[in-house]
């Protein structure tokens, strides 16, 4: 006799771990969405940290430049004195 394939017991769709179970499909979609949101937030946080570091480095560079720059408190007086020497 030829076995009737339609009468066999199909258990896979009834198992809770089957990937085709609507609850599992929804859970996977939810988890993927949460993972995508988390990854996006991490990228944004990283970009903020990098921009903050960049701004801090720029600020420190300006401060260092100002520290290293010679401040001539008598610049105008020196220019006047040079002008008098050259033009009498």
C-alpha positions as CSV (number, residue, x, y, z in Angstrom):
1,X,0.0,0.0,0.0
2,X,1.1,3.5,-0.7
3,X,1.4,5.7,2.4
4,X,-0.8,8.7,2.4
5,X,1.5,11.7,3.0
6,X,-1.3,14.0,4.0
7,X,-2.2,11.9,7.0
8,X,1.2,12.0,8.6
9,X,1.7,13.9,11.8
10,X,3.5,17.3,11.2
11,X,4.8,18.6,14.5
12,X,7.2,21.3,13.4
13,X,4.6,24.1,13.1
14,X,3.2,23.2,16.5
15,X,6.6,23.5,18.3
16,X,7.3,26.7,20.1
17,X,10.8,27.1,18.7
18,X,9.8,27.0,15.0
19,X,10.9,30.1,13.1
20,X,7.6,30.3,11.3
21,X,5.6,30.7,14.5
22,X,4.0,34.2,14.3
23,X,5.2,35.0,17.9
24,X,8.7,34.1,17.0
25,X,8.6,36.1,13.8
26,X,7.3,39.1,15.7
27,X,10.0,38.6,18.4
28,X,12.8,38.5,15.8
29,X,11.5,41.6,14.0
30,X,11.2,43.4,17.4
31,X,14.8,42.3,18.4
32,X,16.2,43.4,15.0
33,X,14.5,46.8,15.4
34,X,15.9,47.2,18.9
35,X,19.3,46.2,17.7
36,X,19.2,48.7,14.8
37,X,18.1,51.5,17.2
38,X,20.8,50.6,19.6
39,X,23.4,50.6,16.9
40,X,22.2,54.0,15.6
41,X,22.3,55.4,19.1
42,X,25.9,54.1,19.6
43,X,26.9,55.7,16.2
44,X,25.4,59.0,17.4
45,X,27.1,58.8,20.7
46,X,30.4,58.1,19.1
47,X,30.0,61.0,16.7
48,X,29.2,63.3,19.6
49,X,32.2,62.1,21.5
50,X,34.4,62.5,18.5
51,X,33.1,66.0,17.8
52,X,33.6,66.9,21.5
53,X,37.1,65.6,21.5
54,X,37.8,67.5,18.3
55,X,36.4,70.7,19.8
56,X,38.4,70.2,22.9
57,X,41.6,69.6,20.9
58,X,40.9,72.8,18.9
59,X,40.3,74.7,22.1
60,X,43.5,73.4,23.6
61,X,45.5,74.2,20.5
62,X,44.2,77.8,20.6
63,X,45.1,78.0,24.3
64,X,48.6,76.6,23.6
65,X,49.0,79.1,20.8
66,X,48.0,81.9,23.1
67,X,50.4,80.7,25.8
68,X,53.3,80.5,23.3
69,X,52.5,83.8,21.6
70,X,54.7,86.7,22.7
71,X,52.7,89.5,24.2
72,X,54.3,92.8,23.5
73,X,52.8,95.4,25.8
74,X,54.8,98.2,24.3
75,X,54.2,97.4,20.6
76,X,52.7,100.9,19.9
77,X,55.5,102.7,21.7
78,X,58.1,100.7,19.8
79,X,56.5,101.5,16.5
80,X,56.3,105.2,17.4
81,X,60.0,105.1,18.4
82,X,61.0,103.4,15.1
83,X,58.9,106.0,13.2
84,X,60.7,108.9,15.0
85,X,64.1,107.3,14.3
86,X,63.4,106.8,10.6
87,X,61.5,110.0,9.8
88,X,63.2,112.3,12.3
